[in-house]
């Protein structure tokens, strides 16, 4: 009976040892759990339970993905790498592979069993079978660990040793990323910062500081590469987003002259990008007299933006093109005319006594010569109408998306409505 008790104790110890050493264990031939979900620009979350009972969650914020994309999570039974001796998870594969995110997403693992030590616990991006980048913005408890990701690929969890950290950090130089590939640059920087801080926690301050300094150098070089590129004609989308990301990182890690360069760039972009939108023309008019009818529309969008440096009393400017279309009948004939009208925008932004913001627009329409094509039973011919020249329209619109001003036209023989709609792309 005593021998039976000893065997039971030994079996229990073996079970405990092998259950804790997950780096040497696999889930064998168990089917790998897979889940898919379509996620769009509004962001969403998707999660899966792996064969160890760990919950793996991916949280994608708004604007991280431009177009609706089918996201797939596969909870791996085995993460093929020889990097770390102490792995916490067999990992997760995110697809579509290589998808770059406009904003960092959060990857989180809630473990079925408590972690024994959180000193070096991290999630990492498996670059290849011999290279791992720990994730930035690490948050760890005895039950969970999370970090930021910038693109889709395989990820895992581990407890790197000091030697493993040094070996991995030595291979990170930050080269190869293009001037706009901030995701690759930031991933390398995050990895170096994590390895450097781990070594400092383990008492190796000199080596740890070396990697922190390298992270700073990589950021400064990448930021300068971005600044060396010409500013695009339309800088207010992706270019502005990247500039803001670099500016924030540079302010935290570099400062000095580099920080001043980004401050100057953002000032230059502010006027064009932080208060902008469009005025939509939607004029519908008709004319009618004995033997003659005509329908005409004036439609299109005119861009505007205001200067934020003097906000809330800023200058407004912009331009655009609207399209005139006129169709009608006269006697037994029909006629049509189509023309483009250039519009120059000026005005001011101001606040009223209730702190509501209004834009006082002056729209200068430059009307061209109009050519009408007449089609009659005995043939067709063109009639030219002299250019009307500059026509000025004054508008006062509340700075609110969709704010509309409609002006009824009741001058005989003309009737209809002139409609102006304010659209807002960005506000400070």
N, C-alpha and C positions, 0 to 999 in steps of 0.2 A: 504493500500500500504506500509505503514511504517513497519507493521508486516512482510510482505513478504520480505522486505530488511533485516530485522533482521534474519529471517530464513535462507536466503541465506548466510549471514555473518557467522552464527553459523555453517551451513553445510560446508562452506569453511574451518573454523577453525578445525572442526572435521576431515576433509579430510587431512589437513596439519599435524595434530597431529598423526593420525594413519599411515600416509605415512612415517613419520620420525621414528616411533617406530617399527623398523623392527623385533625386538626381539619378539614381540607379534603377528606378522602377519605371515601368511603362504600363500602359493600359492594354497592351497586347493587341489582339484582333478585334477589340470592341469597336463598334461603329462610331465614327467621329460625329458628334452633334453639329448640325448646321442650321442656321436660320437666316432668312433674307427679309428685307424690308425696303420699300421705296421711300427715300428721304429727299426732301427738296430744300428750297432756300429758307424756309421757316425753321429748319432744324428739327431734331427729334432724338429719341434714345432707342437703342436696341440692345437686348441682353440674351445670354445663353448660359446654360449650366453644363459644365464639362463632366467627364466621366469620373472625376474625383469629387464632384459635388460643389465645386467652386462656381460662383456666379461671376461671369465676365460681362461687363457693361460698357458700351460705347455711347457717349453723350456728344452729339453733334450740335453746336450752337447755330443760331440763325446766321445766314450769309456765309457759312463755311463752304456750302456747296451751291454752285450757281444754278444748275439745272437738276431736275428730279433724277435721282440715280438709284438704281437697285443695289443696296448695300448687303453684303453677305459676310457673316461671321462663322468661322469654322473652329470649333474647339478641338485643338490638336491632341492626339494621343502621345505624340513624340515630337519634340522640337530638335531638329537635327543640328546640333552644334557641340563643339568641344571647347567652349569658352569658359564656362563657370562650373566648378565642381558641385556647388550647392544650388540647385535649381528649385524654385518654389512652385513652378507651374510648367506644364508641358507646352503652354502657349496658346496663342490665338492667331489665326490668319484673317486679315481684313481684305476684302475685295470690293471693287475692282482694284487689282494690284497697281500700285504707282499713282493712284488718285491723289492729287495735291489739294490740300484744303486752304481756303481763303482765310480761315480763322482756325486756331488750334482747337482740336476736339479733346475730350477727356476719356482716357481708358482707365477702367477701374476693375479690380478683382476683389470680390468678397469671398474670403477663404472659408471652406467648410470647417477647418480646424485652425485654432489660434497659431500665429507665428511664434516661434520660440525666441526670436531675437529680431529687433527692428533696426539695429544699428546700420546695417548695410543693405537692407531690403530695398529692392528697386524693380520697377518694370523697365524693360529695355527693348529697343528696336533691333531686330536681328538683321544687320546689313548684309552679311554673308555668314558662312559657317565658321568664320574665325573673327568676326568683328561685331561688337555690340555697342549701341549708344544708349545709355540710361536716359530716361525721360526727364524733362524739366518739370518744375512745379510739383515736385514729389510730395505726396501726402501719405502717411503710413500710420496705421494703428496695429494692434495685435490681431485684428480681424480683416484688415483691408489694406490695399495699396493702390495708388492712382498716380497718373502723370499726364502731361500734355503730349499729343501727337500731331504731326504736321502732314503726314501722308499715310497711305495704306500699304501695309506689308506685314510680315510676321512679327509678332511681339511675344515676349516671355517675361518671367519673373525670376529673380535670383538674389542670392546673398554673395556678392563678389568679395573676395579677399583683397588685402592690400596689394599683394603681388599681381593678382589678376587685374586690378584697377590700373596699376602702373603700366602693365603690358598693353592693355587696351588704349590707355590715354596716349602712349607714345606713338600710336599709329594714326592719331587724328591730327590732320594738318589744315583742314578746312578748304583745301583747294578743290577745284573742279566745279564749283557752283557758279552759275551765270549771274549777271548783275541783278536780275530780278528774281532769282531763285532763293528767296529769303528762307523758305522752309528747310532746304538742305543746310544752309548756313546756320540757322538757329538750332537745328538738331545737333550739329557738331558742337556748337557753343554750350548747349545744355549738357551734353555728355561730358565735356571737359570740366565744366563747373561741378557737376556731380562727382566725377572721379577726384577732382582736386579737393573738394570739401570732405569726401570720405577719407582720403589720406590724412587730412588735417585732424579729423576726428580720431583717427587711429594713431596720432602722434607724429606723423611724418610731415611736419609743417613746410619744410623747404621744398620737397617734391610736390606737395599739394599746391603750394603757391605758384610753382612753375606752370602747372596746368591752368590755373586761374589766369595767369598772365597771358598764356597762349590763347585762351578763349577771348580775352580782350583784344589781342592783336588780330585774331581772325575777324572779329566783328569790325574793327577799324578798317581793315583792308577791304572787306566786303562792302561796307558802307561807302568808302571812297570810290569803289568800282561803280556803285549805283549812282553816286553824285557825278561821276565822269560822263554818264550817258546824257544825250540831249533830252530836254524836256519834251514830251510828245505834244502835238497840236491839241489833243484832247486829253488833258492830264487829270481829269476829275473822277476817274473810276479806279481802275487797278493801280495806276501809277501813284495816285494820292494815297491809296491804302498801304502800298509798300513803303512810301515815304514816311507815313505815320508810324509804321512798325519799326523801321530803322531808327527814327527819331527817338522813340520811347526807349529802345534798347541802348542807343548811344548815350542818352541822358543818364541812364542807370549805371553804365559800365565804363564809359569813356570820358565824357564831359569835355571841357576845354574848347579848343578850336573846332574840333569835329562837331561838337554840340552846337556851336555858333553857326556852322555851315548849314545844318539842318533847320535851325531856327530861321535863317534867311530864306531857305527854300520854302518852308511852310508859310511864311509871310507872303511870298510871291504867289503861292497857290491859293491862299485864303480868299482873295478877292474873286477868283473865278470859280471856286469850288464850294465854299461854305454857305453861300446864299444864292441859289440859282434855280431856274425853272423855265417855263414856257407860257406864252399867251396863246391860247387856241382861238382862232377865228372860226366862226360858224354862222355866216350871214346867209339868210334865205330871203330873197326878195322876188317880187313879181310886178310886172307892169302890164296894163291892159287899156286899150282904147279901141275905137271902131276899126275893125279889120286888122288889129295888131295885138299880139300877146307876146310876153317875154318872161322867162324864168331865169334867174341868175343866182349863183352861189359864189361865196368868197370863203375859202377854207384853207387851213394850214396852221403851222406852229411857228412862233417866233421866240427865239431864245432870249432870256434876260438873266442878269446877275447883278448883285449889289456889293458894294465895297464894305467889308466888315470892319476895316480899321477905324471907321468913324461911326460904327454901329451904336445906337439905332438910327442915326441920322446919316445915311450913306447915299452915295451917288449910285444910280442905276443905269446900266447900259446893256446893249445887246443888239442882235439883228436876226433876220430870217427872211424866208420867202413864203408868200401865200399865193394861192392859185385862184384866178377868176375864171368862171365858166358861165357863158350866157347862151341860151337857146330860145328860139321863138319862131313865130309865124307872122308873115305879113302878106295878106291876100292869099294867093295860091302858092306862095314861096315859103320856104323854111330857111333859117339862118342859124349860125353858131359861131362862137368866138371863145378861144382859150388863151389866157395870158398869165405870165408870172409877174408878181409885184414884189419888189424888194422893200423891206421894212427896216428902218433904223429905230432903235429903242433908246430913249433917255428918260430921266426922271429922278425921283428922290424917294427914299424910305424914311418914314417918320412915324412917331408914336402919338396917339391922341390922348385926351385927358383920362381915358379909362385904361391906358397902357396897352391898347391894341395897336398892332403895327399895320400900316397901310403903305401901299406903293402908289405914288403919283406918276403915271406913265404918260409920256409923249411919244406917240407912234407916228413916225414920218413915213408915209407910204409914197413910193416913187412909181407913179403909174406910167407905163410905156404906151406907145402907139398901139391901138387896137385894130386888128384886122378881122373883119366879119366875112364869112363865106356864105353866100346866098345860093340856094338851089331852087330854081324855078322850072316850070314845065318846058320853057324854051331854052334852058341851059343854066349854067352857073357862072358866078362872077364874085369878085372880092370888093369889099368896101372898106376903106381905111378911115379910121377916126383918129384925129390928132391926139397926142399924148396929153393927159390931164395934168401932168406935172406932179408936184409934191402936194399931197393931201395930209393934213395933220389931225390926229385923233387924240383927245385928252381922256384919260381914264384914271379913276381912283378905285383900286381894288384892295380888299382886305387880304393880308398875308395869310391865306388859309387855302389849303388844297380844295380845288373845285369851285372856289368863289366865282360867281357868275354875274355879269352885268349884261342885261338885255335891253336894247333900245328899239322900241317900236317905231316903224316908219309908216307914216300915214299921209304923205304928201301926194296928192293926186297927180298922176295916175299910178303912183308907186305905193305898194304896201308890203309888209313883211317885218322881219326883225333882224337887227344887227346884234350878234351875241359874241361876247368875249369871256373866255374861261381861263382862270389862273391855275396853272399847274406848278407844283413845287418839287424839285429834285432833291435839293439839300438845304438845310438850315443850320445856322451855327449851333 
